[in-house]
Amino acid sequence: MADRQQARSECTFDFSGRRVLVTGASRGIGEAIARAFGEAGADLVLTGRRAETLEATAEPLRQIGRDVICRAVDQTSVEAVRSGLADLPPLDVLINNAGVEDVRAASEIDEPLWDKIVDTNLKGAFFVAQAAAASMEAAGGGAIVNLASLTSFVGVPTAVPYSASKSGVLGMTRALAAEWAPKGIRVNAIAPGYFETELTSDFYEDPEWVARMTASVPAGRLGEMQDLTGATLFLASDAARYIAGQCLVIDGGFLAQI
């Protein structure tokens, strides 16, 4: 059974000859998605706060013959986004993944923290999409997949700025889809459920939390990175060419039972 499930989860999408921009690609979800696109044949542009940290993602992809460009981009700065994404080869796909979080009670949130989270997750994501769309439009079209969240749909205590930013990402996805579909640019989103990354590692260090959350997921387990990559490749592929403005929730059924 396990072998059959693994076989069904393997990606058969071919992105040979396409260039994919993945933001926040030095770790976690961004790293996993970049690796999946590289294994599917894509050349890549990887961004993160420090170019040197992207090399760990880039080097294995270069070893399998992919062309990989690494750019340092501070998503809280529109100027940094525009300069960091200037002079790139034409883009076919954007995975708008970069994000930050800080678990804190609402009464303890100050303006710098609010600005850091919202500017990175929402403002920065928009201006990255704007830059990528200009490249895609010139080339005749493309696909954008934004990273939303379960907090785009439900409230989570101690995550107010993050929830606000990710709710904004969902609204942005729908609005951009409506505006850019006539240009041949499809905009969709994925909303991951519970996946262990550096952003969520504090939760995973609590065995009681892990047990409680696992029990709340109908699938009976928390997410694994390969659960995300196939869905992302699908939305970026020609198989999804008539899908726009949608958000695919990848949570093992968690939201379905609330």
URLIN-V526015 format. One record per helix or strand of 3 or more residues. SS is the DSSP state (a for helix, b for strand). FROM is the first residue (numbers start at 1). TO is the last residue. If there is no record, write none. Layout:
BEGIN
ss->SS from->FROM to->TO
ss->SS from->FROM to->TO
END
This chain:
BEGIN
ss->a from->2 to->9
ss->b from->19 to->23
ss->a from->28 to->39
ss->b from->43 to->48
ss->a from->51 to->63
ss->b from->68 to->72
ss->a from->78 to->84
ss->b from->93 to->96
ss->a from->106 to->108
ss->a from->111 to->139
ss->b from->142 to->147
ss->a from->150 to->152
ss->a from->160 to->183
ss->b from->185 to->192
ss->a from->201 to->204
ss->a from->207 to->216
ss->a from->225 to->236
ss->a from->238 to->240
ss->b from->247 to->250
ss->a from->255 to->257
END
